[in-house]
């Protein structure tokens, strides 16, 4: 059997009530329609609606149970089928209640029907009303179950997409900036006064004092600061003659 989202006990219980009521209503309607046709009476619209509701219900139940067993029953399809059947059962039960209210209100005895055939017809009408009401209620309950299962299925799908989206996100990595942010947070999660601005007594980690030039044109103050820092350039390094005197002076020197 294919996997299903329907609760097994409730699902099969409602379908059993639908099937039993449809079979009994269809059998009673077949009995009445045969006798009316045999006596050359026209069939009332109430009987036509009841027959349609019962036959369509039996066909839909057999069709959906095959889908449920082999490939799985789609709640959206079952909502459409049970919605159509609910309309048929609502019309049938309403027409039966309206036209048969006098018969249903009386007691099935000889004081009202005068013969055994009338008493039998009265009892059949009351059985018809009872199982029509059962078919109407069970179809509405089955439609409600379809809507409930459909909503649960949609909700699970949303949760799964949310979980997949969460898993696909890369994990956040820590760095100097995040460390500085956490260092400026209070215990209640709020930032300290001044936001991310650092204290005036501290130097920014991203700023570094420009280094002094160490070229031949460096100023005397730069050289002194370099010597204080523990590094000094040899003075002989800058004694090379780097001037250009022209081609005749260069030949004279040679």
Steps between C-alpha positions, in 0.01 A plus 500: 500500500626846410583742785218735599459817706150399614438360850410139430214447747313823427557475125367146459223554755353794309532319170316202647207722605498658154497164327229345720270800471554524123426129444182509710372827347579373149319170570188676634496740206532212253201329668281811487598600145431147370149496652424852376615413149303174509183688595569773240573773751762769444807499721516795745805727493570412858553136404724602209721710728519223760589242236769725353651570842517130592640380164760774474607432858550127434701574184714762676569270797617215277716734291667666797564174688691372197712817498548473876630144477729527199631854451372698799195726528552867429302717746433761233333243276296362788391853598360550149318165502356531849404862432296389198343214698419735789301721262303199374427370850400846623247546221368146536455519876340846480247392235419178685445685828280763333272266304486209747463696824134396541578136446801506728306666781230230513520162671513193277184319619160399363332806649689717251562260207207257526688209343823308516632639170467857627676411824787344300530812281505721810781300654697507175466878484630537852794269427567704186502823700731352765762372256475815287583702811786258576637539148471879522678524837772247416577677170533835676725339761714344226530839330610655829761225542634570151538869576673422830746258336570747221585776749725268697675393182556863396628590846750212497620614158562852628694366798713280274585792272592708804728223629668461161556875477652504848732209424618656173616821667875513579602527860612843615874534555658705773738783423652814647186702432266254674736480795499878530118504484472243779756690705278811488178320595348517845362207694142567374608486136499879444797694374692723736482875479667618185413193291802353327718806566808406693640676802710813437788349698515198268632506150300348222609157389445597139722812512878499516731797530682573171848368500784752446678504171832323481606631163791732421273802533367416844490785745727518799206459743401171335852367535510589865167324567628189322811501716288527815294203384811283492573515128748728326611521140877531435593852400738371231200368314405853395856615398485366147514761227168492323529826301514519119776726356468436129689279258824712469557511878449125523766441227740742672471312823593176324 
